[in-house]
């Protein structure tokens, strides 16, 4: 009877052992203790808080009717079998008053400026903590990144896309967004 129990336990643990062998361990404690990692983690937390504040400010700038309309549009995106964030953004754009639209864009631009400043300061701090060899390796990697190196998402001139990005994560077709709304807008 003991042998059956031991055999059953061995069978139950086999997938766990195999999975543990397939997934190598993450960076060691030495890599994670680098001051640059802690600073970047802190910056990412600050940026998440800033995004939450910007979202709240954007929503506060909308009339109750337009907040309800936004909720309806987001709900339709969520249940659609073929969501179209670009069309949703256009619907929102047509509904907003000029004052609401400008307020949304101002909040996005302000948050964007603050986040860029945070990232630049963190990058400077990180680079200052590198040894000359590490700095040379980083510069070499960056030179190989290609034509898109150094390009960052800019705020849009589209309040509908800004609102969708703030409340859902759908980019509404904007190149920096996470949605699949098609090609970037022509400028």
Phi, psi and omega in degrees: 000321178297323182295322179295318179297317179294318179297318179296319177296318179297318178296321181292326182275343184304312179298324179295319180294316180297318180295320179296326179287330181284326184262107179293154180294156179289189180301144182291172182298331180294317180294319183285344180272358178299135183301334179295324179294317180295319179295318180293321178299318179295318179297319179296322176295318178296320179292322177298318177296319179297319177297321178297316179296318179296319178301313180297320179294320178298313180296323180293335181280352181267149174290159177304322179295321181284330173295320178295319178296318178299316178300320179294316180297316179297318177299319178294322176298320184295325185259356181289140176283341178220075185297141179236087182299328180295314179295322178297318179297320179295321177297317178295316179305316182293333185275330186289146173285160178303322179294318179296316181300314181295322179297316179299315180294322179296317179298315180298315181297319180295315179296319179300315180298316180295319181292320177299318179297316178300315182293321179295319179294318180294320179296316179299317179296318180296313181298325179294335182273355183276151172283164178303321179295316179297320180296319179296319178296318180296316179297323178295315178299318181294326179291336180272353184293338174096198189292339184268000180299135177083354178275136181228156179295134176257155176299147180273169171255030185231102183296329178298314178294320179299315179295315179299317179297321182290322187261340184233335188093348175292132180276348180062029177092355179287137184302333180269356183277169181262000182277174180244049186278015176100196185291159180296154180293150177284140180245000000 
